Amino acid sequence: MNTLTKSRLDKVSECMIRGIESWIEAGAIVAELLAEDPRNVSVIEEYIPGISREIIYTFERIGRRELYPKLLIGNAPGIKALSRASYSQQKEYYENPIPVAIWRNDQYDIMLIKSENLTSAQCKQVFNKTLIRGKSAQIAYLESEKKAALYDAQEVESLPYMIKKNSVIFQRSCALSRREIKMILKAMAPAKRQS
């Protein structure tokens, strides 16, 4: 890397650090304003053209130390999942790798993975809504997933039919009870929207 590139990258880094420090300061002010009166969200919206309520509430979370601001500069699945954890865990695991249970050499082992490098499947394993699972909880999760996959595979193999969109494909001749027909129709019904 040449000197000109390094000096520009140093400047970019310095600006980003100042920006994050400004987010923290703005977040503290927004949190204070909304604590005084929750209706101040409308005042902020009117005063700062183009700002959305979602952004205002994000700054409030930063100000209340519920959201580690550096998480806003990434959008990987691990970063998104980490943002639901406690502030102390957000800070810890943004800066340091997360212990992830893996199957290696016929036993479970721990691999340290940075949050921005976690896959969606690893996020489901590591995060439990607002908590980061420990090794034993991750192993229990992986074992339950294995059993569910095995059960699903056996269940699919034992059925004489399969459902594809709005059709039933019979794989072999069979007799169906009224209850089984109702179950098929229920499985084919589109999911109802939540209001």
N, C-alpha and C positions, 0 to 999 in steps of 0.2 A: 504494500500500500504506500503510495507516495505521500509526501508531506502535505500537498494541497488537498488531497482527499481526506486525510486524517484530520486536518484543521476544520474542514467543512462538517465532517461527521461529529467532531467534538462540539461544534456549534449546534448541530441538530439535537444532539443528546442534551446539551445545556438548555435549549429551548423547551424540549419535551419535559424535562424535570421541572422547569419553571411553570409550565402549563399544568402539570399534575399538582404542584403546590398551590396554584391558583384555583384548581377544582376543589381542593380541600378547604381553602378559605371561603370560596363561594358556597360550598356545601354547608359550612358552619353557619353562614348568614341565612341561607334558605331554611335550614332546620330551625333556627331561632325565629324567623318570620312565621313559619307554619306552626310552631309551638305556641306563639302568641295568639294566632288566629288562623285556623285551617282555611278560611276563605281567602287568605292572602295569596293562595295559588292563582286566583283570578287576577289579582293586582300584578303579580309577577308576569303573568301571561300578557297582560296589556302593556306593561312597561318595557318588556323585552320582545320586540316583534319577532315572530317565527319560532319562538321557543314553545315546545309542547309540554303538556302536563307530565307526560312520561319522563321527560328530561328533568323537569323541576323535581319530581319525586325521586329520581335517581340522585340528584344533587343533595336532596334531603337525606337519603340513605348514607351518602358519603359523609355529610355533616354529623349524622348520628353515630357514625362509626359502625355502620351495618354493612357497608360495601367498601372494600379496599379499592381505591381509585385506579390502581394499575390494572385491575381486571377489565377496565373499559377499553384498553388498547388492544385486546385480543378477542377473537370470536370463535375459537376452537371449542369443541364439545366439553373438554375438561375445564376450560375457563368459565363457560356458562354454568356448568354444574357446581364449580367451586364458589361461584357468587352466591349460592344459596346456603353455604356453610356459615359458621360463626365468623365474625371479623378476625379473631385471632387465628383461626384455621385458614381463612383466606390469605392473610398476610404470610403465615408460615409456609403454606403450600404453593403460593405464587413464587416465593423466593427460593424454595427448596423442593426437591422431588418428592412425590407421593409414593409410599410403599404400596406395591400392587402384588397380590398373590398370583403366582403363575405355577403351572404344572411343568416340572422339569426333572428329568432323570427319575421317574416313577415316584415323585414326592412333590409336595407343595413347597415353593420357595418364594422369596420376596425379591422383586425387581423394583428399583427406584426409577420412576418416570416423571418427567416434568409435566405439569398440568396441561400445557399447550400441546403435548404429544399424546395424550390419552385418546384412545378410540372411543366411539360411542358405546361399544360393548363393555369396555373397561370402566367407563363412567357409571354404567348401571351396576357394575360389580363394586366399585369403590364408594360411590355416594348413595346414601339412603335419605333422600329428600334434603334434610338440612345437616346431616351428619356424615363424617368420613368414617367408613367402617375400618376396624382393625383387622389384623391378619385372620384371626379365627372367624370373625363375622364374614369376611370375604370368602373364606374357604367354605363356610356353611352356605353362602349364596351360590357359589360355583357348584357345589354338590346338589343343591336343590334344582338348579338349572339343568344339570346332567340328568337327574331323575325325571324332570318334567319333559325333557326332550326325548328320553327313552320311552316314557309313557305315551307321548304324542305319536311317536313312530309306531309303537305297538298298536295303538288305537286306530291309526290310519290303515295299517296293514289288515286289521281285523274287520273293517267295515266293507260291506259288499258294494259300496257306492262312494262317489266323491262329488262334492259340490263345487261347481265352477261358475261364478257370477250368478246368473239366473237359471242355471241348468243343473240337473242331477244326472250324473253319468254312472250307470250301473256297470260294475266290473265283473259281476257274475250274477246268475239268477238267484233270486232271494224272495222271501215273503216278509212284508213289513206290517207291523201292527199300526193301529190308529195313532198311538203315542209316538212311534218312530216317524210316521209321516208328519205329525205336528212338529216334531223336533227338526225335521228337514226344512219344513216351511219357515220355521222360526230362524233357522240358520241362514236361510236365503233372504229374509226380510232385511231391507236397508236399515242401517243404524238410525235411531231417532235422534234428532238434534236436541241439544240441551238449550233451554231458553234462559 
